[in-house]
């Protein structure tokens, strides 16, 4: 006769069970967010007149991925079910996930990706060379989360010494709220940070399940009382009207610059941002700043 010790399975540790539950909920939320962003026309389906669901329906994702509707519904309901790498691959293709999103999908599901991709260089060499050629105009490439993906030498010294900072701090939101040099250079800082927080909240609505966005939000909430206060206002803003921006540079003084944007990838919010001098005095000061950071003669 078998004893209780022979027939009883070891209990799952509470911490492990809780971690698994959290991952399933995150996976469910992530799948819903990716499904709801895809217009039916992008995957060859008709929108129809009675469609109320934003993006694709669950049954459409299941059909396009060749999986059962009930099974996929359980996945979005965060049920404790098994999922294979091949099924995840089919879902990733249906939801048009990029390399980062695909990696996140497999991580949340706890399944190794049989075809792991490498994160592409988001700023190709030709675009980096363009930034350099724009000097002495300060210019950068940033994404919708305000991460600085690349910048030229003049931009690198416009508000602070960016090269002296760790890569994880290369984010305009983070710097505007936490870096003394950066926020002292913003002459109209109160208005600037209010608009940035409102833009960030509006943009995050499309990325609410993504780890990088949530990590930045937690960092800002933890380190900046100013940000926490602005975030609680729930103000939203998409885009900012063109306006002359005023920066106070430590080396050349006050600059009046017209900010302009060139959108590179509307879906991800990537854009090239350049600051063109608004007056002759600011133009001369940009040439002086360029000469300072490059060691070249300030020749117009």
Secondary structure, 3 states (H helix, E strand, C coil): CCCHHHHCCCCCCHHHHHHHHHHHHHHHHHHHHHHHCCCHHHHCCCCCCCCCCCCCCHHHHHHHHCCCHHHHHHHHCCCCCCCCHHHHHHHHHHCCCCHHHHHHHHHHHCCCCCCCCCCCCCCCHHHHHHHHHHCCCEEEEECCCCEEEEECCCHHHCCCCHHHCCHHHCEHHHHHHHCHHHHHHECCHHHHHHHHHHHHHHHHCCCCCCHHHHHHHHHHHHHCHHHHHHHCCCCCCCCCCCCEEEEEECCCEEEEEEEEEEEEECCCCEEEEEEEECCHHHHHHHHHHHHHHHCCCCCC
